[in-house]
């Protein structure tokens, strides 16, 4: 698998910026991942310990170098404090597809940061990584995350009923996608 390059220049607009995670982000990640919604709707471990945050930060460069994903931190433009995270996940280089995942810290919700981050990353990744498709597979109950994907330009495709089992429950996943042709 090819290594995934960091976006150059850094992805940003007038509102948000995306950057690689740093050791200094560990406390903010740990604090955000105590949120019951992040714990319920994402795959972060429960309980979420500070060591989980440091392990995620420490592994980000190696995962990217192996071509297995790209993890970034969402900040406000002109500031450096973590507002959330975003990642390209499970790339399939043969089929030129990947998934996108994200969470937003509780204090940053409802401010338009996350949909902008999703749009920035997806609109960079499709041409830069020669992807044909990026999907967002979201718990059907997570209406806020589904709105984020749609606001970022992802098209709802349907629901995978009882698609996975995690955290002691069956998840039905609303599938959204952005394909190369959508960027034209």
N, C-alpha and C positions, 0 to 999 in steps of 0.2 A: 504494500500500500504506500502511496506517496505521502510524504509529510504534508501537513496542512500549513500553509504560510500564515503568519499574522497579517491582518489587513494593513496595507501600507499605501497611503497614509491611514492613520487611525480612523475608525468609523465614527462620525459625529455629524450632528446637525445643530441647529440653533438651540435645541433643548437638551439632547442627550449625547453622551459619548460612551464608547465601548473600549475597554482596555483589558489586558491580561490581568488575572488575579495576582495579588501580592501578599506576602506574609502579613502585612499590616491590615489586611482585610479580614483576618480570622475572627476577631471579636465581633465585627459587624455581621459576618455570615452566621456565626454561632447564635447571636442574638436574634437575627431574623428567622432562623430555622427553629426557634422555639414557638413560632406562631402556629396555632392549631390548623389554619388553612393550608399553610405550606406543608405541614406534616401530613395532612389528610390527602391533598391533591397531587403531591409529588412523591418521588421515591426516596426522599431523604430518610436516613435511619431515624427511628424513634426508640428510645430517646436520642436526641441529637446532641452530641458532646463536642467540645471545642476541638478534640482530636479529629473528628470527622471533617471539620472545616480545614484544619491544617493539612490533612491528607489530600483533600480535594485540591487545595492550592498547590501542594507539592507535586501532585501527579499531573497537573494541567499541561506543562511543557512536554513531558514524556508522551502523554496521550496524543498531543498535537503532532509531535515528531514521528510517532508511529502511524499517523494517518487515521487514528481511531476516533477523533473528535476535536472540537474547538470550544473551549470554555472561556467566557469573557465576563467581566463585571460591567454592570450598567451604572453610570454616574450621571449627574447633571452636567451639561456643557459648562466648562469653566470652573467646575468644582471636582473634588476627587473622592467624596464620600460615596460608599456603596449604596445604591438604591435597589439593586437586584442583581440577578445573574441571568445569563443567556448562553445557550450552547447549541452547536451542531452535534448531533448524536448519531451513532450507528451508521456512518456512511457506507454505502455499498458502491464501490468504485466501478464494478462491472456494469451495474445498471444505472450508475450516475444519479443516485438518490441519497437523501439523508433526512433525518428528522430534526426538528427544532424544539427545544424545551426552554422554559424560563420560569422564574418566580420573581415576585416583587416584594420588597420589604413592606411591612404593614404601613409605615409612615409615608411611603411613596405612592401608595395606590390612588387611583382615580385622578392622576395628574397627566396622563398621556405619555408617560415615560416608556412604558413597556411596549406599546404598539409601535412607537417610533424605533425602539431598539430592534424589535423583530423585523420591521421593514428594512432598516439599515443592514442588518446581518444577512437577511435573505437576498436582498437586491445586490449585495456584494458577492455572496457565495455562489449564486447561480452562474454568473459569467466567470468569476475568478477561478472557481474550482471545476468549471465545466459540468455543473450539475444540471440535470433535466428537470428535477423535481425535489422540492422540500416539503415534507408533510409535518403537520402538527396533530398529534393524537392526544386528545384532551378528554378527561373524565366528563361524561355527559352532564353531570351535576355542576360542573365548574363553569357557570355561565359567564363570569368575568373573564376567564381565560379564553373562552370561545369568542367573546367580543373583541379581545385583543387581537386574536388571529385574523378575524374578519376585517377589523379596522386597518390592519397591516397589509391587507390585500389578498389574504388567503381565502380560497373558495371552499365553502362547506361541501363535502362529498357524501356524507352519510354517517351511519353509526355501526360500529362493530360491536354487536351485542355480546355481553359476557366474554370479552376478548382476553382478559388476563385476570390472574388472581394475585393480589398483593396486599399486604397489611391486613390479612384476615378477611378480605372481601373480594367479590367479583366486580370488576370494573367494565362498564360499557364505555367505549371510546368514540367520541365524535371526531371524525377525520376531516381535516382541512388541508388544502395543498396550494402551493404556488409553483407553477411550472414556468419553464423558460419563455414560453410563448406569452405568458401573462406580463412579461416585462417589456414587450414590444410596444 
